[in-house]
Amino acid sequence: MSIGCLCIHGYTGSPEEIKPLVDFLEARTDWEITNPTLPGHGEDLDLEGHYYQEWIATAELALIDLMKRHDQIYIIGFSMGGMIAAYLTAKYRLDRLVLLSAAGKYVSLSQMGKDILEMIADAWKGVIADNELFLRYQKKLKDTYLFSTFQFMKCVQFTRPYLHHVRCPVLIIQGDLDGMVPRKAALYLEKEIPSEEKEVIFLKKSKHLICHGDDREELFDEVLSFVSQP
């Protein structure tokens, strides 16, 4: 039995968001793992003029390519990529689904406010250059178009109904300190997905970029354990 694994990054992101997990899995499995860049995304954002249908189509073509060579397909989606992953899982009846900080419904204004206050405090102390969240999102905020934000919202709106059609085993992992998607989003996904085999895990030290969080090793071990089950 051969296994293919598709990983899908988030809105305004790049494959780097999931790369630590990809590297971990590649070192411990013989799977073929694909981690494509969605149109307009990557380290140099160029989102203007790109539609959410392109993002879904790019992930779908990568999936179809994997399906040509492998008996089983696992799919891992981060943030918006989680919603695209759920859609593809429902459409193609894939074998296992992992949702990381999946952007199903909510934005955590309270945690976002805490993150902003932390950035202000670091700026006041003259150490803003050491604030990882600030460094990661500084360029994104400058390069993200309002049009693209609407495309993100449309992507979530389009994919959300497909949660009801996911039947395979599902692992949902969420950071307790996520400033973009709070913990109640994971509970929402658990409620909406009818799979008989579901597991929800909260990581106490992780923010939105969960594969780069302080407890990422726990995340890696949980994902490998989940996908290795018979």
N, C-alpha and C positions, 0 to 999 in steps of 0.2 A: 504493500500500500504506500503510495506516494502522497505527500502533503504539500499544498501550496498555501501561502499566507499573504493576504493583501493588507497593507497598512495605509490608512488615510489620515492625513494631517488636518488641521483646523483652518478656519477662516483667518486670512491675513498671515497664515503660517507657512511652514515649509516642512520637508521631510525631517529636518533637524529636531522638530518637536517630539518625534517618536524614535529618533535614531538610537538613543541609549537602550531602549527596549529591543529594537531590531538587532543591535550588536549583541545583546545578551542572548537572544534566541538563536542567532546564527552560530554562536559559539557552542551551543548546547543541543542543536538539532541538525538534521540533514534536510530541512525544508527549503523550498525555493520561496524566498520572501521578496515581495515587491513593495516599494515605498515611493510611489510617483509624486511628482509636483503638479498640483492642480493649476490650470491656466490662470495667468496673472499673479500667481503666488511665487514663493521662493524668497531667498535672501534679499533680492531686489524686487520689491513689489511693483507691479504694473497692472493694477486692477481695472483701470478705466476701460469701459467697453466690453468687459467680460460678464457673461451671464451665468446664473447658477446651473443651467442645463449643461454648460460646458464642463463644470466641475464634476457633476454626476457622470457625464459621458466618459470623461477621462478615467475615472475610477472604474466604471463599468467595462471599458475596453481592456484595462489591465486585468480585471477579474476574468473576462472571457478568455484572455490569453493564458492565464494560469489554468483555467478549467480544461484547456486542450491537453495538458500534460499531467494532471494530477487527479487522483481518485477522490481525495477529500480536500475541502477548502475551508480554511479558518480566516476570519476577517477581524481586524482590529481598527477601531475608529476613535480618533481623538477630537473632542469638541464638536464642531460642525461635521467633521469626518465621521463621527459616531452616528450621526443621523443618516448620512449617506450609506454607511455600513449597514445600518438597520434596514434601510430600503432595499439594498442589494441582497441582503440575507433573505428577506421576505420574497423577493422576486425570483431568486434562483435556488431557494431552499438550501442554503449553505449549512455546513456542519457545526460550526461553533462561532459565536459572536462575542467579542470583547468590546465594551464601551468604556472609554476613559474620558472623564469630565465631559460627558456628552451633552451638547447644547439642546436639550429637548424642549425647554419651555421658559426657564426663568433666568433672570439676572439678579445677582445678589448686590443690592445697593448698599447694604450695611457693611459687608466685607470690602466692597470697592471703596467705601468711604474710609475705612481703616487703612487700606493700602495707600490711599492718597495722603492721609495724615502722616503715615510713616515716611512717605517720600518727602513731604514738607519738612518733617523733623530732620531727615538726613540732609536735606538741602541747607537747613539752618545751621547744622553742625559742620557743613562743608564736606560731607562724605556722600553726596548724591551719586557720584561716579561709581560708588561701590554697591548701589542699590540695584539688584539684579532685575527686579520688575521694571524699574524705570528704564534701564538700558535696553531691555527687550521690547518695550512698548513705545519708547520715544520716537523711533523712526516709523513704526507702524501708524501711530496717530497722525503723523505728518503726511503719509502716503495713502491713507485710506479715503476713498471717495464716498460721498453720501449715496451715490447711485449703487455702489458696491454693497453698502450696508443694507440697502433694500433688497439686493440680490441674496444676501445672507439670510435675511428674514424670510424671503420667499422659499429658499432652500429648506429651511426648517419647517415652514408651513406645508410644503409639498411632501416631505418625507415623513412627517409625524403620523399620518394615518396608517402608514405601513408597519408601525410598531405593533399593531393589533394582529399582524399576520406572521410574526416571528414565532417559530415553533421549536427551534433548536436550543440547546443549552446556551445560556447567556451569563456572562460575568460583567457586573457593573462596578466600576471603581471610581471613587470620588474623593477629592481632597476636602478636608474639613475647613481649610482656610481659603478655599477657592473664591476669588473676588469677582469672577465672571459668571460661574454657574454654581450655585450653592448646593448644599447637601439634599435639600428637598427635591432637587431635580432628579437625583438618583432614585428617590422613593417614587417619584412620578413615573420614571421609566419602568421600575419594578411593577408598578400597578398596571401600566398600559400594555406591557408585553405579556402574552398569555402562556409563554413556555412553562412546561412543568418543572424544568430544571433551571433555577435562577439563583444567583448569589450576588449579594451587595456587600461591598467592602468600603469602609471609610478610612482614609489615611490621615492621621492626626496632624502631621507636619507639612502636608502638601497644599500648595495653592493650585492655580489653574494648570500651569505647566507641569503636569503630574509626573512625567517621565524624567524631569530634572529636579524633582523635589528631594527633600532631606531623607525621606523614607522610600526612595525609588527602589532600593534593593528588595524591600518587602513587596512592592508592586510587581517587580520582575518575577520573584518567586511565586507569587499568587497566580500570575498569568500562565507561567510555565506549568504549574501544578494543574490548573484548570484545563488547559488544552492537551495535557498529557493523559487525562482520564480516558479509560476505554469507552 
